Amino acid sequence: AEGGAIARLATAVRGGDLVFVSGLFGYDTNTRRAVSDVSGLQPNSHQRIEMVLRDVNVQSREQRAAAVQTQCILDQLQVVLASLDSKLDSLLKLTVYLRDVRDFSCVRKVLLDALGDDPPAITALAVWDLPLSGARVQIEAVAWVSGMNTLLVAVLSFLAIWLYVLALKSDRPTRRRALLIA
């Protein structure tokens, strides 16, 4: 990896009911450098990551950096997904690229802690290097778009048609009028 440049590529694209998120890095948006401690995280993530680090019994500075970067990526991923009408609960697949496969236990713990009892499919790969200097983790994602708006329109359309058919079959004109107005 050269320098610390982060290319201007599409962060995410939506295709139908799916969101494809490009590989995200855990980096400080101000310095554009990989985070290595909790100071680079959003304030609400500090306590969570400290608990995870204690649970996994992280020994090395590198594993700590990998865990912190993973939490930072999850924070970014939540924002990206929300901007495209999706959320972390809607994740279908994560691909995790690790600079060192020994970091996987702490990265996995951070992911499972954040994603709950029904995590997405996760593939982890050890890679030779990552494009951001100091990065230990890169994660790409595929998520389902919450189809609540589509579902709501479909249900309301069905109900309107059903009420209209009931009104047409009714023998009482006053009831038909009331149903059509409602």
C-alpha positions in Angstrom: 0.0 0.0 0.0 1.3 3.4 -0.9 1.0 6.2 1.6 -2.4 6.5 3.2 -4.5 7.7 0.3 -8.1 6.7 0.2 -9.4 6.7 -3.4 -12.7 8.4 -4.3 -14.8 5.4 -5.3 -18.4 4.6 -4.7 -18.9 3.7 -1.1 -22.1 1.8 -1.9 -24.5 1.1 -4.7 -28.1 -0.1 -4.5 -29.3 -2.7 -7.0 -33.0 -3.5 -6.5 -33.5 -4.6 -3.0 -29.8 -5.1 -2.3 -27.0 -2.7 -1.2 -23.4 -3.5 -2.1 -20.9 -1.7 0.2 -17.3 -1.4 -1.0 -14.5 -2.4 1.3 -14.5 0.0 4.3 -11.5 0.8 6.5 -11.4 1.8 10.1 -10.0 5.3 9.7 -10.3 8.7 11.3 -12.3 10.9 8.9 -10.3 14.0 10.1 -6.8 12.6 9.6 -7.6 10.0 7.0 -5.4 7.5 8.9 -6.2 4.1 10.2 -7.4 4.2 13.8 -5.4 2.2 16.4 -7.1 3.1 19.7 -10.6 4.0 21.0 -9.9 7.8 20.5 -10.7 7.3 16.8 -14.2 5.8 17.6 -17.6 7.4 18.0 -18.2 8.1 21.8 -21.0 5.5 22.1 -18.6 2.8 20.8 -15.9 3.2 23.5 -17.5 1.2 26.2 -18.7 -1.6 23.9 -15.2 -2.1 22.4 -13.5 -2.0 25.8 -15.8 -4.9 26.9 -15.1 -6.9 23.8 -11.4 -6.4 24.2 -11.6 -7.7 27.8 -13.7 -10.7 26.7 -11.3 -11.7 24.0 -8.3 -11.1 26.2 -6.5 -9.1 23.5 -2.7 -9.2 24.2 -1.1 -7.5 21.2 -1.2 -3.9 20.1 -2.0 -5.2 16.5 -5.0 -7.2 17.7 -6.3 -4.2 19.7 -5.9 -2.1 16.5 -7.8 -4.7 14.5 -10.7 -4.8 17.0 -10.9 -1.0 17.1 -10.8 -0.7 13.3 -13.6 -3.3 13.0 -15.8 -1.2 15.4 -15.0 1.9 13.4 -16.0 0.1 10.2 -19.3 -1.0 11.8 -20.0 2.6 12.8 -19.4 3.7 9.2 -21.4 0.8 7.8 -24.4 1.7 9.9 -24.3 5.3 8.4 -23.8 4.0 4.8 -26.7 1.5 5.1 -29.0 4.0 6.7 -28.4 6.4 3.8 -29.7 3.7 1.5 -32.7 2.6 3.5 -31.0 -0.4 5.1 -29.5 -1.2 8.5 -27.1 -3.6 10.2 -29.9 -6.0 11.0 -30.4 -6.4 7.2 -26.8 -7.6 6.5 -26.7 -10.7 4.4 -22.9 -11.2 3.8 -19.7 -9.7 5.0 -16.3 -10.3 3.5 -13.5 -9.5 5.9 -9.9 -8.9 4.7 -7.3 -9.3 7.4 -3.7 -8.2 7.3 -3.0 -10.9 9.8 -5.2 -14.0 10.3 -4.4 -14.0 14.0 -6.6 -10.9 14.3 -9.7 -12.9 13.3 -10.7 -14.0 16.9 -11.0 -10.4 18.1 -12.5 -9.1 14.8 -15.1 -11.9 14.9 -16.0 -11.1 18.5 -16.5 -7.4 17.6 -18.7 -8.4 14.7 -20.8 -10.9 16.6 -21.2 -8.5 19.6 -22.5 -5.8 17.2 -24.6 -7.9 15.0 -26.5 -9.9 17.6 -27.9 -13.4 17.5 -28.6 -13.6 13.8 -25.3 -12.5 12.1 -24.9 -12.5 8.3 -22.7 -15.0 6.5 -19.1 -14.0 7.1 -16.0 -14.9 5.0 -12.6 -14.0 6.3 -9.5 -13.9 4.2 -5.9 -13.1 5.1 -4.3 -10.8 2.5 -0.7 -9.7 1.9 -1.5 -6.0 2.3 -4.3 -3.5 2.4 -4.5 -0.2 0.5 -4.6 2.0 3.6 -1.4 2.4 5.5 -1.8 1.0 9.0 -5.0 -0.8 8.2 -5.4 -4.3 9.6 -9.0 -4.9 8.5 -11.2 -4.1 5.5 -14.8 -5.2 5.3 -17.2 -5.2 2.4 -20.9 -5.9 2.8 -24.1 -6.9 1.1 -27.4 -5.9 2.8 -31.0 -6.2 2.0 -33.0 -3.0 1.7 -35.9 -2.9 4.2 -38.8 -3.3 1.9 -41.2 -1.8 4.4 -42.3 1.0 2.1 -43.0 -1.5 -0.8 -44.7 -3.9 1.6 -46.9 -1.2 3.1 -48.0 0.0 -0.4 -48.8 -3.6 -1.4 -50.8 -4.2 1.7 -52.7 -0.9 1.5 -53.4 -1.5 -2.2 -54.8 -5.0 -1.4 -57.0 -3.6 1.4 -58.3 -0.9 -0.9 -59.2 -3.3 -3.6 -60.8 -5.7 -1.1 -62.9 -3.0 0.4 -64.0 -1.8 -3.0 -65.0 -5.4 -4.0 -66.9 -5.7 -0.7 -68.7 -2.4 -1.4 -69.7 -3.5 -4.9 -71.2 -6.8 -3.5 -73.1 -5.0 -0.8 -76.9 -4.7 -1.1 -77.0 -1.5 0.9 -76.0 1.6 -1.0 -75.2 3.6 2.1 -72.7 1.1 3.3 -71.0 1.1 -0.2 -70.7 4.9 0.0 -69.2 4.8 3.4 -66.6 2.2 2.4 -65.6 4.0 -0.7 -65.2 7.3 1.2 -63.1 5.6 3.9 
